[in-house]
């Protein structure tokens, strides 16, 4: 009787499994809280705009939604405009904090 021929059976190799990549948690960036301290600022306004703003404060001070001071009016207007700019130009996200200086003098091209 003939001896059965054994087919070549590949040797079993242990399966190599790559170790999972280490999970690296993002490093939290410290949030720098802006101070709400009031500071005087100086900038030029057209006189007609200044007079209109003063009149708006005087005429609305006693009403809900009105402003009791020029500071409150300017702060409210700036908050709304900065929000609009962030929506239009920064996907609705607040702009990153400016840690440097800010230009002074006339704007370029004026």
C-alpha positions in Angstrom: 0.0 0.0 0.0 1.3 3.4 -0.9 2.2 6.0 1.7 -0.2 9.0 1.5 1.5 12.1 0.3 1.1 15.0 2.7 0.4 18.3 1.1 2.7 21.1 2.1 0.9 22.8 4.9 2.2 26.3 5.6 3.6 26.6 9.0 1.4 28.5 11.3 2.9 31.9 12.0 1.8 33.9 14.9 -0.3 36.8 13.7 1.5 40.1 14.2 -0.8 42.7 15.6 0.5 46.3 15.8 0.2 47.8 19.2 -2.5 50.5 19.4 -1.3 54.0 19.0 -1.0 55.7 22.4 -3.9 58.0 23.1 -2.6 61.5 23.6 -5.0 63.9 25.2 -5.0 67.4 23.9 -3.2 69.8 26.2 -5.6 72.3 27.4 -4.8 75.8 26.4 -5.1 78.2 29.3 -7.9 80.7 28.7 -6.8 84.2 29.3 -9.8 86.0 30.7 -10.0 89.6 29.5 -10.4 92.1 32.2 -13.7 94.0 32.4 -11.9 96.9 33.9 -12.9 100.1 32.2 -10.2 102.1 30.5 -10.5 105.5 28.8 -9.9 105.3 25.0 -9.4 108.1 22.6 -10.5 108.1 18.9 -12.0 110.5 16.5 -15.6 110.6 15.5 -17.4 112.7 13.0 -19.2 115.5 14.9 -22.5 114.6 13.2 -22.3 111.0 14.4 -21.3 112.1 18.0 -24.3 114.5 18.1 -26.7 111.8 16.8 -25.3 109.3 19.5 -25.7 111.9 22.3 -29.3 112.6 21.1 -30.1 108.8 21.0 -28.8 108.4 24.6 -30.8 111.4 25.8 -34.0 110.2 24.1 -33.8 106.6 25.1 -32.3 106.6 28.6 -35.7 106.1 30.3 -36.8 103.2 28.0 -36.2 99.5 28.1 -33.5 98.8 25.5 -32.3 102.4 25.6 -28.9 103.5 26.8 -28.1 105.6 29.9 -24.7 106.7 28.8 -22.4 107.1 25.7 -20.2 104.4 27.1 -23.2 101.9 27.2 -24.2 102.9 23.7 -20.6 102.5 22.3 -20.1 99.2 24.1 -23.4 97.8 22.9 -22.7 98.8 19.3 -19.2 97.4 19.4 -20.4 94.1 20.8 -23.0 93.7 18.1 -20.6 94.7 15.3 -17.8 92.3 16.6 -20.4 89.5 16.7 -21.5 90.3 13.1 -17.8 90.3 11.9 -17.1 87.0 13.6 -20.1 85.4 11.9 -19.2 86.8 8.5 -15.4 86.4 8.6 -14.6 83.7 11.2 -17.3 81.0 10.9 -19.2 82.5 13.9 -16.2 81.8 16.2 -14.8 84.6 18.4 -11.6 86.1 16.9 -8.4 84.9 18.6 -7.1 87.2 21.2 -4.7 89.9 20.0 -1.6 89.5 22.2 0.4 92.1 20.3 0.0 95.8 19.8 -2.5 97.6 17.7 -1.6 100.0 14.9 -1.9 103.6 15.6 -2.4 106.5 13.2 -4.2 106.6 9.9 -5.2 103.3 8.2 -3.1 102.2 5.3 -4.3 103.7 2.0 -6.1 106.6 3.5 
